[in-house]
């Protein structure tokens, strides 16, 4: 590595959704922090893009996420107030499936356990209230009025600008090549432009995280995803005031979608699109007709008034952990390195609070947030 290096309190690798929030929270505490981003700020090469990203209080994945999502809402509102950017929009949310399905049952359980306002609707009641929906007979839906979406590109820019205003240095178009621990229990990071030393480091590089530590090998696996936007016959039916964000289990699989916003089409995607694990440096980033048809079929079946011309297709990545829960921890052999990884397609809504957690771990080695279920050693126990 280079002989000389700039010295900082913390180096953050990756300045996407999680890294931008982490950089801000560290700088806001008065720490000397540098954020290193391989691509642009923001960019569309990883997982923190796509114009809109769902946020919801009802959380079928596990009730333990609820305290974190509550804090995430508060921090998104704080960011909007501090920066003047409309980073969060409340549209309501629909979580629907057969009555015994995990999406409906899990969402209902989370609302009941945490006293979250909600309504249970039949398919007919959903269609009557929100005419853009045509859900299967027999499906049950949980409606939660505070659901909505975060605008990822605006959120990242907002956090970076706020971090810079608090004294952080953010360097884009600078690729991290390697890092190593130092004798004083800090870290040394080499990039294609410079070298840096710091007391602590945060790995927030998304799909690339596993390339920086063996501890994440097989535990944070990138997967190719495709998003589609389709033009409705009557766009007003699918605008944010009239069309809640949604998660839906149907025979075709598990899908999610959002109203029209900044693209003239309803947006949707399928969880684990074609189950394609990929190398983030080499996978096919160009959507194809097969990708498009998979998404169009679901629009035609359950949102038929939105099944007009395709307006946009885009690829992104999930980075999946074995149990599809997050990884928030420090490295077992290097406690000065905090890791946020394995967000498994449902992490961006939490970026604001994950930034706070990673800042805690980097600065103090611990956090007041309850993150035991996200520890790295849970995988050792299961093997």
N, C-alpha and C positions, 0 to 999 in steps of 0.2 A: 504494500500500500504506500501511498504518498507519505513523504517524511513529515510534512506539516499539515495541520488540520485546524479549522475553526473550532472553537469550544462553545458548547451550549449546555443548558440544563437538560433539554430533551430534544431528540430527533424523532420526527414522525415520518414514517415511510408510507406514502400514499396520501393524496389530498383529495379523495373523493368524498362520498357522504360521511363515512365514519371518520376519516382522517381530517377533513376540514373542521368538523365539530370538535374533535380532540385538540387540534391546534388552537382553536378558539378558547376552549376551556382552560388549557394550559396557560395561554398568554393572558387571559383575563385574571388569572391568579398571580400574575407578575413574574412568571417564569420566562427564561430566555429559551425560546423554542424555534426550531426551523422545520418546516414541512417540505418534503421532497416529493415531487410529482413527476412521473415518467412522461406523461402526456400533457395535454392542455388543462387549464382550469376554467370551466369544467370540460369534460370530454365524453365521448361515446364509445370508448374502447373496453369498458369494464361492465360494472353493474349499477352505477349511480347515474343513470340517465333514463330517458323514456318519457319526458315531459310531465307525466303525472304518476304518482305512486300512492297506493292505498294506505290509509291509516284508519284504524277501527278500534273502538273500546271493547267490543265483544271479541273474545280471543279463544277460539276453539282449540288452538294448538296446545295450550296448557293454562290453567288459571293463574299460575305463578308469574305469567307475563303481565298481568293486569297492573300491578304497581309500577312497572317500568313504562308501560304505555301511557299511564296517567301522567307520569313525570315527563314523558316525551311530549305530550300535548302542551304542558305548561312551558316547556323550553322552546317548542316551535312558536308558541304565541309570543314568548319573550323575544325571539329572533325577529319576528315580524315587526314588533314594536320598536326594537332597537334599530333595525335597518330600513324600515318602511317598505319592505318587500312582502308581497302577498304569497308567503311560502306555504300556507295551509288554508284549505277550503273545506267547509263542512257541508256535505250533501246528504247525510244519512248513509247507512250501509245495510245491505241485505246479505245474510248468510243462509243459504237454502240447500235443501237436499231431501231425500226420503226421511221420514220422521225419526228413524233409528240410525241415521247417518251421523258421523262424527262432526261434520260441519254444523248441522243444526243443533244436535245434542250438546256438543262442546261449547258452542256459542251461548246457548241457553244456560248451561251450567256456570259459565264464567260470569254471566250477568247476574244470575241468582246469588252466587257466592259473594260477589263484590257489590251487590245492590246497585247495579247499573241500569238506568231507565231503558226499557225495551218493550216491544210488542211482538207477539207471535201471530203470524198471518198465514192464511191458506194461499195456494197459488192464485185462486180467483181474486182474493182480496189484494194481493200484490198487483195484479194486472189492473184492477179497478183504480187503485191509488196511483200506480205508476204504469201508464199504458205501454211503455216501451218493453215491458216484460211479458213473456208468454211461457211461464214455467210449467213443467209437467203436472198433470193431475196427481194429487196425492203428496206432492212436495209440501214441506213446511218451511217457512221463512222466518228468521229472526230479524226484525227491523230495529236499528239502533240509531237515534237521530244525530248523534255526534260524529258518526263515521264520515269519511271524506277522503281527501287526497292532499299529499304534500307535493310541491313542485320541485323536483330534485335539483335541476340546474340552478334555479334561483336560490335554493337553500344553500348549495355549495358556495356560490358566489357571495351570498350574504355572510356565511361563516368565515370565508377567507377575508373579506373586507373588514369584518369585525375583528378578526384575529390580527390583521395588519394594523388596524387602528390601536389595538392593545399592545403593539410592539413586536408581534411575530414576524418572522421572515418566511416567505413562501417562495419556493423556487420550482417553476414548471419546466418541462422539457429537459429534465435532468434525471437520468436513469441510475438507480442504485445498482452497483455491480456486486458488492460484497460487504459484509460487516463482520466484526469480531469483538469479543470481550477484551477489555483492557485490564492491566494488572491492578488498577485502582477500582475495579468492579464497575467500570463504566462501559462504554461502547465506542467503537471506531467504525465509521461508515465511509466507504469509498464509492464515488459516483463517476460517471463519465466526464465530469467537469471539475470535481474538487474532492476534498476529504473533510470529514467532520468528526469531532469527538464530543461526547455528552455523558452526563451521569446516567441517563436512562434513554430508552428507545421504545417507540410504539410501532408495531407492525399492523398497518391498516391498509394493506395493499390488495385487498379483495381476492380475486381469483389467483393472484400471483403470490399470496402469502406463503403457500407451501414451498415455494422455491427459495425461501429465506431461512427455513428451519426444518430440520428432520422431524421435529416434534409434531408437525402437522401433516406428515406424509400419510396419505390415506384417510385423513380426518377432515380435510377441507378440499373437496374435489370439484373442480369447475365443470359446469354442464351448459351446453348450448341451449339458449332460449330464443323464441321468436315472438314478437308482438305484432298485432295487426290493428289497423284503424279502417273502419268501413263507414261509408256515407249513408246516413239515414234518409228515408223518403221525406220525413218531417223532422228536420233537425231540432226544432224546439222541444220535442218529446225527449230528446237525449241530452239536453243541456243540464248543467249542474243543479239548477233549481228544481228540475223535474225528474231526475234520474239518479238514484243513489248508486254508489259504488257497490260491487257485488262479488261474492264468492259462491260457486255453484257446483254441486256434485250431480252429474248426469251420467247416463250409460257411456257417453263418449269420454268421460274422465272428469277431472277436477279443473275448473276454469275460473278466471277472475276477470273483472272488467270495470271500466270507468266511463264517465260521461265525456261528451265533446269538450275539449279544452285545447286551444292553440293549434289543433289539427282538425280539419272538417270531417271528423268521423268518430264513432264510438270505438273505444280501445278495448282489446281483450288479449289474453294469453292463456295458455294451458300450463299448469304445473308439470314440470318435467316433460317438456314438449315432445321430444322423441327419445328421451333417456340417452342422450349422447354426451358421455364424458369427454372432455376435450383438454388440450393444452392451450392456455389462453394466448400463446404467441403464434399458434398455427391453425386454429380452427377456421371453418368457412363462415365468414361474417356476412355473406350475401344471402338474404332470404330467397327461397325458390318457390315454385308453384305448389309443391307438396306441402311446404310450410303454410302457404296461404290457404290451401284447400282445407287443411285440418281446422283452421280457425273459422273459415267461412261457413263450414257445415254447422257449427254450433250457433253462429249468428242466425243462420237461416232457420234453425230449429227452435230457438228460444228467444230470439230478439229479431223477428222477421222484418220489422219495419226499418231495421238498421242494415239490412243485407244489400245495400247498394254497392256502387263501385268501390274498389279498394283505394284508399287514400294514401296509405303508407304501410310499409313493413319495416321492421328493424330487429336486429339481433342484439342480445345481451347475454349475460351469464348468471346462473345461480352458482353458488359455491356451497356444496352440500356437506354437512357432517353426517356421520352414520345414523344418528337418531333425529336429524333435522332440527336440533336445538343449537343455539349459539355456542361459540367458544369465546369466553371472556376470562382471561387468566394471565398469569406471568409464566414464562418458560421455566420448567422445573430445574434446569441446570443454570439458568441465567435470570434470576429474579428481577434484574434491572430492565428486562424486556417484557413489555405488556403486549398482549395479542388480542385482537378482535377478528374473528374468522368464523367460517362455517355458518353464514347467516341464512342459507338454505331457502332463498327466495322470499323470505318474509322479514328482512331486517331493516330496510330503509326507513320505515316509519319510526324506528327506534333510534335513528342516527343521532338525534339530538342528545338523548340520554346515554347512549353508548359512548359518545364523545366525553361526557362527564365521567362515566365509569373508567374509561381508559386513561383519562387524565388523573383520576384518583390512583389507579394502579401504578402509573408511571411516577407520580410525585410522592406517593405515600406507601406504595406496596399493598394497599388494601382500599376497600370502599365500603361506605355505609349501605349501599344498595345490596339487596339480596341476590347474589349471583352464584350460589353453591351449585345449582343445577347446570351451570355453564362451565364447570371446571374441566380442565384437561384430564385430570386423573379419573374421571368417570369412565373413560374408555379403557383404562387399565383394569378397573374393577370388573368390566364386562367381558374381558378376554379370558 
